[in-house]
Amino acid sequence: MVFYVEDTGPGIPDDRKKEIFEKYAQLDEHKYMGFGLGLAMCRMAVELHKGRIWVESERGKGSRFFFSVPSCGMETVRPSRAGSGLQG
């Protein structure tokens, strides 16, 4: 399954895209607006679920942050008639 969140912010330079998922990473224009831990924590959570996280961005046009996690393999679950009190 793939999820994404997008914004209309200033975008992220190509040479900084991988770095932003590291602890304490901050872009120069956003320094001191936070601790630089949010995307690192997101990366850790996604990786713990055997997923992947990445960003697509263009300067001046915003960013789109994606993450994917494997499907848990559950199909649509139908209630069992056995022991449910249903007749049929």
Secondary structure, 3 states (H helix, E strand, C coil): CEEEEEECCCCCCHHHCCHHHCCCCCCHHHCCCCCCCHHHHHHHHHHHCCCEEEEEECCCCCEEEEEECCCCCCCCCCCCCCCCCCCC
